Amino acid sequence: MICPKCSYARKPVETTPEEKCPSCGIYYAKFNAPQSRITVQPGLRSDAGGSLKLVIGVLVVSTLVSFAPKPAWLGALMDGEDGFGNAAAVDVRGKDFSKSEIVMYSLTTCGYCTALRHKFEANKIPFTEHFVDTDQTRWQELIQKMQAAGYQGGGIGTPTLEVNGRMMRNNPRFEDVIKQALS
């Protein structure tokens, strides 16, 4: 498998799950790679370990994903709305996030996580994302951090964020995350 984000060629001895890139950590199925990022190198032969078939497969999948319709709520969240038709009340242009530490605990199937991830990326806000449904260690880490923050039981919605050491659970408002990140 060749990663559509970083072009890392997966080796047969990798210990990382097959659906995740060992180099950059993205989940192949979740990465919406623009078609222009994937190139076929001249002279690549089909007998080179099946690489050509893999590249063609990635091209087909990325094209399908690129043209797949996005739910209206996801587009609204990505365009700066709060999901209820209200414009986001925070402007992040020109803000310095270099001293901010944002860790997002997500589920691979969470639409709100996807929307927030796209919002961070679109605004060039640095963050780290951990998928708690595929990494038991990160799930335990989240539980411990929530308990240390004083949360006793109950559901933990996603995304849950740790922003500059403060836990923000159950899909916090983007403007609250930004305010905490800049404090």
C-alpha positions in Angstrom: 0.0 0.0 0.0 1.3 3.5 -0.9 0.0 6.2 1.4 -2.0 8.8 -0.5 -0.8 11.6 1.8 2.9 11.0 2.3 3.6 8.4 -0.5 5.2 6.0 2.0 5.4 2.5 0.6 4.2 0.0 3.2 6.7 -2.8 3.9 5.6 -6.4 4.5 7.1 -6.3 8.1 5.1 -3.3 9.3 3.4 -3.7 12.7 0.9 -0.9 12.2 -2.6 -2.0 11.3 -3.1 -2.4 7.5 -5.6 0.4 7.3 -3.2 3.0 8.8 0.0 4.5 7.3 3.1 3.6 9.4 4.8 6.8 8.5 2.3 9.7 8.9 -0.5 7.8 10.8 -3.5 8.6 8.6 -6.2 6.1 8.0 -6.3 5.4 4.3 -10.1 5.2 4.1 -10.5 8.5 5.9 -8.0 10.5 3.9 -9.7 12.5 1.1 -6.7 12.9 -1.2 -7.1 15.2 -4.1 -6.4 13.5 -7.4 -3.5 15.8 -8.1 -1.5 14.4 -5.2 -1.2 11.0 -6.7 1.1 10.5 -9.6 2.2 7.4 -11.5 5.9 7.3 -12.1 7.1 6.6 -15.6 8.5 3.1 -16.1 6.5 1.6 -13.2 5.8 -2.0 -14.3 3.0 -4.3 -13.1 5.6 -6.9 -12.0 7.1 -4.5 -9.5 5.2 -6.2 -6.6 1.8 -5.1 -7.8 2.6 -1.4 -7.3 1.0 -0.3 -10.5 -2.3 -2.0 -9.6 -2.1 -0.4 -6.2 -1.5 3.1 -7.7 -4.4 2.6 -10.1 -6.6 1.4 -7.2 -5.7 4.4 -5.1 -6.5 6.7 -8.1 -9.9 5.1 -8.6 -10.8 5.3 -4.9 -9.6 8.9 -4.4 -11.6 10.0 -7.5 -14.7 8.3 -6.1 -14.2 9.9 -2.7 -13.4 13.3 -4.2 -16.8 13.4 -6.0 -18.8 11.8 -3.3 -21.6 14.1 -2.0 -20.9 15.6 1.4 -23.8 15.8 3.9 -25.1 19.3 4.3 -24.2 19.5 8.0 -20.6 18.6 7.2 -20.3 21.3 4.6 -21.8 23.8 7.0 -19.4 23.0 9.7 -16.5 23.2 7.3 -17.6 26.5 6.0 -17.5 28.2 9.4 -21.1 27.6 10.6 -22.0 25.9 13.9 -24.1 23.2 12.2 -27.4 25.1 13.0 -27.0 27.8 10.3 -25.3 30.3 12.5 -22.0 31.8 11.4 -19.0 31.0 13.6 -18.2 33.9 15.9 -14.5 33.5 15.8 -11.9 34.7 13.3 -8.6 32.7 13.3 -6.9 34.6 10.5 -3.5 35.9 11.6 -3.6 34.2 15.0 -0.5 32.5 16.3 -1.2 28.9 17.3 2.5 27.9 17.6 2.4 27.7 21.4 -1.0 26.0 21.5 -1.2 22.3 22.1 -4.4 20.7 20.8 -5.0 17.0 21.1 -8.3 15.6 19.6 -9.6 12.2 20.7 -11.9 10.9 17.9 -13.8 8.0 16.5 -13.0 6.9 12.9 -16.8 6.9 12.3 -17.6 10.3 13.9 -18.8 13.0 11.5 -18.3 15.8 14.0 -14.7 14.6 14.4 -14.3 14.8 10.6 -15.7 18.3 10.4 -13.5 19.6 13.2 -10.4 17.9 11.6 -11.2 19.7 8.3 -11.8 23.0 10.2 -8.4 22.7 11.9 -6.7 21.8 8.6 -8.4 24.5 6.6 -7.4 27.2 9.1 -3.8 25.7 9.4 -4.3 25.1 13.2 -1.8 22.5 14.4 -3.3 19.6 16.3 -2.8 15.9 17.1 -5.6 13.4 16.6 -5.9 10.0 18.3 -8.6 7.5 17.3 -9.9 5.9 20.5 -11.9 3.2 18.7 -8.8 1.7 17.1 -6.2 2.4 19.7 -7.0 0.9 23.2 -4.0 2.7 24.7 -5.4 6.1 23.6 -8.8 5.2 25.0 -7.3 4.4 28.4 -5.3 7.7 28.2 -8.5 9.6 27.5 -10.4 7.9 30.4 -7.5 8.8 32.8 -7.3 12.4 31.7 -11.1 12.8 32.0 -11.0 11.3 35.5 -8.1 13.6 36.5 -10.1 16.6 35.2 -13.0 15.6 37.6 -15.4 13.9 35.2 -17.0 11.0 37.0 -18.7 8.5 34.7 -21.3 9.3 32.1 -20.8 9.3 28.4 -17.8 10.8 26.7 -18.8 12.3 23.3 -16.5 12.8 20.5 -14.6 14.8 19.6 -13.1 15.3 23.0 -10.2 17.7 23.1 -7.3 18.5 25.4 -6.4 22.1 24.7 -3.4 23.5 26.6 -3.9 21.0 29.3 -7.7 21.6 29.7 -10.1 18.8 28.8 -13.0 19.9 26.6 -15.5 17.0 26.1 -18.5 16.3 23.9 -17.8 18.2 20.7 -17.0 21.6 22.2 -17.8 24.8 20.2 -15.1 25.8 17.8 -14.9 29.3 19.2 -14.4 27.9 22.8 -11.6 25.7 21.5 -9.9 28.6 19.8 -10.3 30.8 22.9 -8.7 28.1 25.0 -5.9 27.5 22.5 -4.9 31.2 22.4 -5.1 31.7 26.2 
